[in-house]
Amino acid sequence: MATVRRGLLERVASYRPSLRPTSSDDREAERSEDGGGGRESTDQAGNEGERAENGGDETHTRVEDERDKHPGVRDSTESPVPPVVSLEDVTFAYGDADAVRDVTLRIEPGEFLGLIGPNGSGKTTLLHLMLGLLEPDSGTVELFGQPVEAFDERGRIGYVSQQATNRGSTMPVTVREAVTMGRFAHAGFSRLTDRDREIVEEALETVEISGLADRRVNQLSGGQRQRTYIARALASEADLLALDEPTVGVDAESRDAFYRLLDSLNASGITIVLIEHDIGVVTDRAERIACINTELFHHGDTESFVESDALEKAYGATGRVVHHHH
């Protein structure tokens, strides 16, 4: 698994906009998608207890991997490993309406963060701010310890949007070809090597779609497409996997299998940020919760969230947690 960790998921420009900050001229187009009360959409397509039982070995190995792959990363004895994401007093508005207001939070390496809130609460906007897809009106955002506007290691980020399953229906490529796109961040204009192809095959095997490798993406079910996009992130060797309602339109059985896969990837050390409308799924899977409705009502461990009044404050009287038994 250590060989399939870093990368950018949606690598082909024809299937998503480039990763650039959105200007004020672009914002009105997104207002109905997020922050304006409508259904959220995006511009594209685990566990703490186990790490504690292993005496921190997983985290220690992860830090060593980072030093090997990024010589500029300082030894943990010299300086703490920076958070994967850091936001300080971040505000962003569509026109005169704040979508995100004064949000401060940190996401540490290896966390599984569930990002929840009612429709139009600013979840997708906040995720876009984290990834540098939007530029905040005020406040600061950092990725892996660097100002987001200066961050240029986009291969360390994998992103799956809630529209990915629909967009995949138009992709005239095979599953193996789609996953191979994840290696482009590393190969650049050079030819792919045997090692690149080996990493692609490992990614396909990890998400259990090797048998679908020669099938076209537009012939897959929603759940199979999502696994394809996850495999592409693994082939790119992603450190951060960001998912915006990734199981929309996916059947219940495929959804359960998908979240078991996320648990496994998180246990391997990949940091996960998940937007999911089903609060029960989030509280069952994620180790930390960020609850937002323009303002951040809670950011902490799952247990403290369940015991708090953040859900009622963010959702009103209709908010409640329904746990799912797997």
Backbone torsions as a table, in degrees:
resi	resn	phi	psi	omega
1	MET	NA	-27.0	-176.7
2	ALA	-63.7	-21.1	-177.9
3	THR	-86.0	-4.9	-175.6
4	VAL	-127.9	58.6	-171.4
5	ARG	-117.1	-26.4	-170.2
6	ARG	-118.8	136.3	175.4
7	GLY	167.7	171.5	178.9
8	LEU	-106.7	128.4	-169.2
9	LEU	-74.1	-56.7	-175.8
10	GLU	-92.4	88.9	-168.7
11	ARG	-95.1	-15.9	-172.8
12	VAL	-97.4	121.4	-173.7
13	ALA	-62.0	-27.3	-178.3
14	SER	-71.3	-11.7	-179.5
15	TYR	-114.9	2.2	173.1
16	ARG	-165.2	155.5	175.1
17	PRO	-65.7	160.0	176.5
18	SER	-67.7	156.1	-179.7
19	LEU	-78.1	90.9	179.5
20	ARG	-140.9	153.6	176.2
21	PRO	-61.7	143.0	178.4
22	THR	-89.3	130.6	-179.3
23	SER	-80.5	171.8	179.9
24	SER	-63.5	-26.5	179.5
25	ASP	-68.9	-23.2	-177.9
26	ASP	-89.5	-11.6	-165.8
27	ARG	-71.4	-35.1	-176.1
28	GLU	-61.8	-32.2	179.1
29	ALA	-64.1	-26.0	-179.1
30	GLU	-92.9	-10.2	-171.4
31	ARG	-59.7	-40.3	179.6
32	SER	-71.5	-18.9	-178.9
33	GLU	-81.8	-33.9	-175.2
34	ASP	-159.0	133.0	178.1
35	GLY	91.0	-11.2	-178.8
36	GLY	-110.9	11.3	174.9
37	GLY	92.4	-3.9	-179.0
38	GLY	-94.7	-175.7	179.0
39	ARG	-69.2	133.3	-178.6
40	GLU	-76.7	141.5	171.3
41	SER	-143.5	172.3	-174.5
42	THR	-130.5	171.8	-176.8
43	ASP	-85.5	10.6	-178.7
44	GLN	-175.0	178.0	163.2
45	ALA	-128.5	NA	NA
46	GLY	NA	50.5	175.1
47	ASN	-143.2	151.0	-175.0
48	GLU	-64.0	-36.6	-179.3
49	GLY	-62.4	-40.0	179.7
50	GLU	-65.8	-39.1	179.5
51	ARG	-66.1	-36.4	178.8
52	ALA	-66.9	-39.9	179.8
53	GLU	-65.5	-29.7	179.1
54	ASN	-84.3	8.1	175.7
55	GLY	67.6	25.2	178.2
56	GLY	82.9	6.6	-177.6
57	ASP	-60.2	-38.4	-178.1
58	GLU	-62.9	-46.1	-179.9
59	THR	-64.6	-41.4	-179.3
60	HIS	-61.6	-44.3	179.0
61	THR	-63.1	-40.4	-179.4
62	ARG	-60.6	-44.8	-180.0
63	VAL	-62.7	-41.7	178.7
64	GLU	-63.8	-39.3	176.9
65	ASP	-59.6	-42.6	-179.0
66	GLU	-62.8	-39.6	179.6
67	ARG	-66.9	-37.1	179.6
68	ASP	-65.6	-40.6	-175.0
69	LYS	-86.2	-22.3	-179.4
70	HIS	-130.2	89.2	-176.0
71	PRO	-57.1	-22.9	-179.0
72	GLY	-76.1	-11.1	179.6
73	VAL	-74.9	127.8	-176.5
74	ARG	-75.6	153.4	175.5
75	ASP	-61.4	141.7	-176.7
76	SER	-62.7	-20.5	177.1
77	THR	-76.2	-19.7	179.4
78	GLU	-90.6	-38.9	-175.8
79	SER	-154.6	142.2	178.8
80	PRO	-61.3	147.4	174.7
81	VAL	-65.6	129.3	-177.4
82	PRO	-68.1	156.6	175.6
83	PRO	-64.5	154.7	176.3
84	VAL	-66.9	-43.5	178.0
85	VAL	-132.9	137.9	175.2
86	SER	-139.2	124.3	175.3
87	LEU	-120.0	136.9	-179.4
88	GLU	-130.3	112.5	176.2
89	ASP	51.2	49.0	-175.0
90	VAL	-87.2	130.7	175.8
91	THR	-130.1	139.7	176.9
92	PHE	-146.3	135.9	-178.0
93	ALA	-128.7	147.5	166.9
94	TYR	-99.3	107.1	-174.0
95	GLY	66.1	-124.9	-179.9
96	ASP	-94.9	-1.7	-175.2
97	ALA	-103.1	119.4	176.6
98	ASP	-67.0	128.7	171.6
99	ALA	-93.4	-35.3	177.7
100	VAL	-136.1	131.4	-175.3
101	ARG	-131.8	120.7	171.5
102	ASP	52.3	49.1	-179.0
103	VAL	-93.0	128.0	175.1
104	THR	-126.8	124.1	176.0
105	LEU	-161.6	161.3	176.7
106	ARG	-130.8	142.2	174.8
107	ILE	-119.1	116.6	-175.5
108	GLU	-86.2	157.2	178.5
109	PRO	-55.8	133.9	177.3
110	GLY	85.0	0.2	179.2
111	GLU	-73.9	155.7	168.3
112	PHE	-118.4	101.1	-176.6
113	LEU	-102.8	126.4	172.1
114	GLY	-95.5	125.8	-179.7
115	LEU	-107.9	113.3	-174.1
116	ILE	-126.9	161.7	178.5
117	GLY	164.7	161.2	-179.8
118	PRO	-67.2	168.6	176.2
119	ASN	-56.9	138.0	179.7
120	GLY	75.4	15.1	-174.7
121	SER	-85.5	-10.9	-179.2
122	GLY	104.6	10.5	-177.5
123	LYS	-61.9	-52.1	-178.2
124	THR	-65.7	-40.4	176.6
125	THR	-58.8	-44.3	179.5
126	LEU	-62.7	-42.4	178.4
127	LEU	-62.3	-42.1	178.3
128	HIS	-64.0	-36.1	175.6
129	LEU	-64.7	-41.9	178.8
130	MET	-58.7	-40.0	-174.2
131	LEU	-88.1	-3.2	-178.9
132	GLY	81.6	13.6	177.2
133	LEU	-79.2	-20.6	173.2
134	LEU	-126.9	149.9	178.0
135	GLU	-103.6	123.9	-176.4
136	PRO	-65.7	149.2	173.8
137	ASP	-70.5	-33.2	175.9
138	SER	-152.8	160.7	-177.8
139	GLY	92.4	179.1	-176.4
140	THR	-128.8	148.2	176.9
141	VAL	-129.5	134.1	175.7
142	GLU	-126.4	144.7	173.5
143	LEU	-119.7	122.4	179.6
144	PHE	51.7	39.0	175.3
145	GLY	83.7	2.6	-179.9
146	GLN	-115.9	145.7	173.4
147	PRO	-54.5	134.2	-172.0
148	VAL	-59.7	-31.6	-178.9
149	GLU	-71.8	-18.9	179.3
150	ALA	-102.0	-6.4	-176.4
151	PHE	-70.8	124.5	-176.2
152	ASP	-124.6	11.8	178.1
153	GLU	-100.2	60.4	-175.0
154	ARG	-63.9	-17.2	176.6
155	GLY	-66.0	-10.0	-179.8
156	ARG	-88.3	0.0	-176.1
157	ILE	-119.1	128.8	171.2
158	GLY	-113.4	133.9	-174.5
159	TYR	-133.2	127.2	175.5
160	VAL	-123.1	120.8	-178.5
161	SER	-95.0	169.1	179.9
162	GLN	-72.1	-12.9	178.3
163	GLN	-95.0	1.0	-173.0
164	ALA	-62.2	-39.6	-177.9
165	THR	-64.8	-37.1	178.7
166	ASN	-72.5	-43.4	-178.0
167	ARG	-63.7	-32.9	-178.6
168	GLY	-64.3	-20.4	-177.9
169	SER	-67.6	-12.2	-179.9
170	THR	-105.1	0.9	-175.0
171	MET	-82.6	112.7	-177.2
172	PRO	-87.5	47.7	-178.8
173	VAL	-131.3	161.4	176.4
174	THR	-80.9	166.5	177.9
175	VAL	-59.8	-45.3	-179.8
176	ARG	-61.7	-40.3	179.0
177	GLU	-64.7	-40.6	179.0
178	ALA	-63.6	-42.9	-179.6
179	VAL	-69.1	-36.0	178.4
180	THR	-60.8	-28.9	177.0
181	MET	-55.7	-27.0	179.1
182	GLY	-64.2	-20.8	179.8
183	ARG	-84.1	-10.4	-175.8
184	PHE	-62.7	-31.1	179.1
185	ALA	-62.3	-27.9	-178.8
186	HIS	-93.2	-38.5	-176.1
187	ALA	-79.6	-28.2	-176.8
188	GLY	61.3	-128.1	179.7
189	PHE	-92.6	4.1	179.5
190	SER	-82.5	162.6	176.3
191	ARG	-73.0	147.9	177.0
192	LEU	-68.2	141.3	-179.4
193	THR	-94.7	172.2	175.2
194	ASP	-60.3	-35.2	179.1
195	ARG	-66.4	-38.4	175.9
196	ASP	-59.0	-45.2	-178.8
197	ARG	-67.4	-34.1	177.0
198	GLU	-64.6	-40.9	178.9
199	ILE	-64.7	-38.1	177.0
200	VAL	-61.2	-45.4	-179.9
201	GLU	-64.8	-37.0	177.5
202	GLU	-64.4	-39.9	178.9
203	ALA	-64.3	-43.9	177.7
204	LEU	-59.9	-41.5	-179.2
205	GLU	-68.7	-38.8	-178.3
206	THR	-59.6	-41.5	-178.2
207	VAL	-94.7	7.0	172.2
208	GLU	62.6	46.4	174.8
209	ILE	-128.3	22.8	178.3
210	SER	-57.5	-35.3	-179.8
211	GLY	-69.4	-13.1	179.9
212	LEU	-103.6	5.2	-169.4
213	ALA	-56.0	-34.8	-176.8
214	ASP	-96.8	3.2	177.7
215	ARG	-85.6	146.9	178.2
216	ARG	-72.9	144.1	-178.2
217	VAL	-59.6	-36.2	-178.2
218	ASN	-73.4	-0.4	175.6
219	GLN	-103.8	2.8	-176.2
220	LEU	-90.1	159.0	170.2
221	SER	-76.0	168.9	179.8
222	GLY	-58.2	-44.4	-179.9
223	GLY	-64.5	-37.6	178.5
224	GLN	-68.4	-37.0	176.6
225	ARG	-63.4	-42.7	179.8
226	GLN	-61.4	-40.0	177.1
227	ARG	-64.5	-34.2	176.7
228	THR	-62.3	-43.6	-179.5
229	TYR	-68.4	-36.3	175.6
230	ILE	-65.1	-42.5	178.1
231	ALA	-60.2	-37.8	178.8
232	ARG	-64.9	-38.0	176.3
233	ALA	-65.5	-40.4	179.5
234	LEU	-66.1	-40.7	177.9
235	ALA	-62.9	-30.3	177.4
236	SER	-82.1	-6.3	179.4
237	GLU	64.3	58.1	-177.5
238	ALA	-75.2	139.7	172.1
239	ASP	-93.5	-30.7	-179.4
240	LEU	-123.0	125.7	177.5
241	LEU	-114.5	115.9	-178.6
242	ALA	-110.9	125.9	-174.8
243	LEU	-129.6	125.8	-178.6
244	ASP	-109.4	99.8	-178.4
245	GLU	45.1	60.2	-171.8
246	PRO	-71.3	-13.0	-175.8
247	THR	-106.7	17.5	175.1
248	VAL	-61.0	125.7	179.3
249	GLY	81.0	7.1	-179.9
250	VAL	-100.4	138.2	-178.1
251	ASP	-67.4	161.7	-172.2
252	ALA	-60.2	-42.4	-178.8
253	GLU	-64.7	-43.4	178.8
254	SER	-67.0	-34.4	179.2
255	ARG	-65.1	-44.6	178.8
256	ASP	-60.9	-42.4	179.4
257	ALA	-65.3	-37.2	179.3
258	PHE	-62.5	-44.6	-179.5
259	TYR	-71.3	-29.3	172.4
260	ARG	-64.8	-37.3	175.8
261	LEU	-62.6	-43.7	177.9
262	LEU	-60.3	-41.6	177.3
263	ASP	-57.0	-44.2	-178.9
264	SER	-65.4	-43.4	179.4
265	LEU	-64.2	-40.5	178.0
266	ASN	-65.2	-38.3	177.7
267	ALA	-63.2	-26.4	179.0
268	SER	-79.2	-9.0	176.7
269	GLY	116.1	-4.9	179.9
270	ILE	-75.0	132.0	176.2
271	THR	-77.6	134.0	-177.4
272	ILE	-124.9	132.9	170.0
273	VAL	-118.7	120.6	-173.8
274	LEU	-123.1	123.7	167.2
275	ILE	-95.9	126.6	-177.8
276	GLU	-148.9	130.6	-178.8
277	HIS	-73.5	-22.6	-179.2
278	ASP	-84.8	101.5	-174.8
279	ILE	-62.9	-34.5	179.3
280	GLY	-61.8	-42.2	177.6
281	VAL	-61.4	-43.7	-178.2
282	VAL	-63.9	-46.7	-177.5
283	THR	-70.3	-25.0	176.3
284	ASP	-76.7	-30.5	-172.7
285	ARG	-102.2	-45.3	-171.9
286	ALA	-79.9	148.0	177.4
287	GLU	-90.0	-20.3	177.7
288	ARG	-136.9	151.5	-175.7
289	ILE	-127.0	135.7	167.6
290	ALA	-117.2	118.8	-177.3
291	CYS	-110.9	121.4	-172.3
292	ILE	-130.6	142.4	162.7
293	ASN	-144.6	81.9	-169.7
294	THR	69.8	-56.4	173.3
295	GLU	-96.3	158.2	179.4
296	LEU	-88.2	116.0	-177.8
297	PHE	-92.8	-21.7	177.7
298	HIS	-158.4	139.8	169.1
299	HIS	-147.0	106.4	-177.2
300	GLY	-179.4	-167.2	-177.9
301	ASP	-69.5	159.8	-174.1
302	THR	-61.9	-40.4	-178.2
303	GLU	-61.3	-44.8	-180.0
304	SER	-66.6	-30.5	176.8
305	PHE	-65.9	-47.0	-178.8
306	VAL	-60.5	-34.5	-178.0
307	GLU	-84.2	-9.8	-176.9
308	SER	-90.4	178.3	176.0
309	ASP	-102.2	16.5	-177.5
310	ALA	-61.6	-38.2	-178.4
311	LEU	-62.0	-45.6	179.5
312	GLU	-64.7	-39.9	-179.9
313	LYS	-65.7	-40.8	-176.4
314	ALA	-78.6	-38.6	-173.9
315	TYR	-103.0	-16.1	-172.2
316	GLY	83.5	-161.9	-174.1
317	ALA	-68.4	-14.8	-175.4
318	THR	-83.9	-12.8	-174.9
319	GLY	-76.7	132.6	175.0
320	ARG	-158.8	157.2	179.6
321	VAL	-99.4	127.7	174.0
322	VAL	-116.7	112.9	-177.5
323	HIS	-80.8	145.6	178.9
324	HIS	-110.0	136.0	-179.6
325	HIS	-103.3	126.8	-175.9
326	HIS	-111.3	NA	NA
